[in-house]
Every structure is written in C-alpha cells, then in structure tokens.
Amino acid sequence: MMCPFCLADNGCALDDNNVCWCFQLVVPDDLLALIPPQQKDLVCVCRQCIAFYRTDKRGFLKKFELV
C-alpha cells in the first residue's frame, strides 16, 4: 500500500489476523484530515511521514505542498 504523501510503500503488514504496525501507533487526527477525501480508507500513511509530521509539522506541510 502506498503512502498518500510521499508515495512510498508504507510497509503494510495487514494479515489474516488484521494486525499491522499502524495499529500500535497513534496517527494524529490533523494528519489524517490531510488525506484527500477520495483516498480515505484506501491508503495508509507511512511511519516516516507520521514521524516527520510529529517532529516538523510546518516542514511536512511545505514539503508536500499542503500550505
């Protein structure tokens, strides 16, 4: 599955037990709100983008031209 921001493989590990790394991580609601409506529930943000957003929200928004 591709990250909607950096377009890299997000390393989705969803398996038959519905277990993935993302279930153990809190993704900021304001980051999720940036996902385009047509992609909601179809994409997953990668770990790198989540970490980038948390440490440098302004830099993240600029890099992905969201401001």
Short mmCIF file of the C-alpha atoms (twelve columns), coordinates in Angstrom:
data_MODEL
# 
_entry.id   MODEL 
# 
loop_
_atom_site.group_PDB 
_atom_site.id 
_atom_site.type_symbol 
_atom_site.label_atom_id 
_atom_site.label_alt_id 
_atom_site.label_comp_id 
_atom_site.label_asym_id 
_atom_site.label_seq_id 
_atom_site.Cartn_x 
_atom_site.Cartn_y 
_atom_site.Cartn_z 
_atom_site.pdbx_PDB_model_num 
ATOM 1  C CA . MET A 1  0.000   0.000   0.000  1 
ATOM 2  C CA . MET A 2  1.294   3.464   -0.861 1 
ATOM 3  C CA . CYS A 3  1.561   6.433   1.474  1 
ATOM 4  C CA . PRO A 4  -0.677  9.260   0.189  1 
ATOM 5  C CA . PHE A 5  2.033   11.844  0.904  1 
ATOM 6  C CA . CYS A 6  5.469   10.514  -0.064 1 
ATOM 7  C CA . LEU A 7  4.041   7.748   -2.307 1 
ATOM 8  C CA . ALA A 8  6.441   5.189   -0.819 1 
ATOM 9  C CA . ASP A 9  5.406   1.692   0.189  1 
ATOM 10 C CA . ASN A 10 4.145   2.086   3.757  1 
ATOM 11 C CA . GLY A 11 5.142   -1.434  4.775  1 
ATOM 12 C CA . CYS A 12 1.577   -2.512  5.433  1 
ATOM 13 C CA . ALA A 13 1.665   -5.781  7.323  1 
ATOM 14 C CA . LEU A 14 -2.077  -6.373  7.490  1 
ATOM 15 C CA . ASP A 15 -2.597  -10.112 7.580  1 
ATOM 16 C CA . ASP A 16 -5.402  -12.594 8.153  1 
ATOM 17 C CA . ASN A 17 -5.384  -11.624 11.837 1 
ATOM 18 C CA . ASN A 18 -5.915  -7.944  10.925 1 
ATOM 19 C CA . VAL A 19 -2.643  -6.976  12.578 1 
ATOM 20 C CA . CYS A 20 -0.365  -4.219  11.278 1 
ATOM 21 C CA . TRP A 21 2.294   -1.905  12.721 1 
ATOM 22 C CA . CYS A 22 -0.100  1.019   12.344 1 
ATOM 23 C CA . PHE A 23 -2.494  -0.428  14.930 1 
ATOM 24 C CA . GLN A 24 0.184   0.151   17.572 1 
ATOM 25 C CA . LEU A 25 0.724   3.777   16.586 1 
ATOM 26 C CA . VAL A 26 -1.413  6.851   17.172 1 
ATOM 27 C CA . VAL A 27 -1.697  8.830   13.938 1 
ATOM 28 C CA . PRO A 28 -2.544  12.492  14.588 1 
ATOM 29 C CA . ASP A 29 -6.114  13.299  13.580 1 
ATOM 30 C CA . ASP A 30 -4.991  16.509  11.882 1 
ATOM 31 C CA . LEU A 31 -2.601  14.457  9.717  1 
ATOM 32 C CA . LEU A 32 -5.400  12.062  8.755  1 
ATOM 33 C CA . ALA A 33 -7.547  15.070  7.856  1 
ATOM 34 C CA . LEU A 34 -4.995  15.963  5.148  1 
ATOM 35 C CA . ILE A 35 -5.688  12.769  3.195  1 
ATOM 36 C CA . PRO A 36 -7.773  13.630  0.124  1 
ATOM 37 C CA . PRO A 37 -11.425 12.553  0.548  1 
ATOM 38 C CA . GLN A 38 -11.297 10.192  -2.428 1 
ATOM 39 C CA . GLN A 39 -8.438  8.291   -0.749 1 
ATOM 40 C CA . LYS A 40 -9.965  7.985   2.738  1 
ATOM 41 C CA . ASP A 41 -9.987  4.365   3.961  1 
ATOM 42 C CA . LEU A 42 -7.962  3.304   0.897  1 
ATOM 43 C CA . VAL A 43 -4.478  4.453   1.890  1 
ATOM 44 C CA . CYS A 44 -2.223  4.373   4.947  1 
ATOM 45 C CA . VAL A 45 0.328   6.980   5.972  1 
ATOM 46 C CA . CYS A 46 3.853   5.546   6.316  1 
ATOM 47 C CA . ARG A 47 5.910   5.601   9.531  1 
ATOM 48 C CA . GLN A 48 8.356   8.118   8.090  1 
ATOM 49 C CA . CYS A 49 5.621   10.620  7.227  1 
ATOM 50 C CA . ILE A 50 3.993   10.193  10.640 1 
ATOM 51 C CA . ALA A 51 7.337   10.838  12.353 1 
ATOM 52 C CA . PHE A 52 8.105   13.789  10.048 1 
ATOM 53 C CA . TYR A 53 4.701   15.344  10.749 1 
ATOM 54 C CA . ARG A 54 5.131   14.917  14.501 1 
ATOM 55 C CA . THR A 55 8.605   16.452  14.595 1 
ATOM 56 C CA . ASP A 56 8.196   19.189  11.969 1 
ATOM 57 C CA . LYS A 57 4.573   19.844  11.070 1 
ATOM 58 C CA . ARG A 58 5.381   23.041  9.160  1 
ATOM 59 C CA . GLY A 59 8.188   21.335  7.216  1 
ATOM 60 C CA . PHE A 60 5.872   18.430  6.373  1 
ATOM 61 C CA . LEU A 61 3.142   20.745  5.103  1 
ATOM 62 C CA . LYS A 62 5.629   22.679  2.974  1 
ATOM 63 C CA . LYS A 63 7.342   19.584  1.555  1 
ATOM 64 C CA . PHE A 64 4.068   18.103  0.376  1 
ATOM 65 C CA . GLU A 65 2.666   21.487  -0.705 1 
ATOM 66 C CA . LEU A 66 -0.227  21.405  1.740  1 
ATOM 67 C CA . VAL A 67 0.069   25.085  2.751  1 
# 
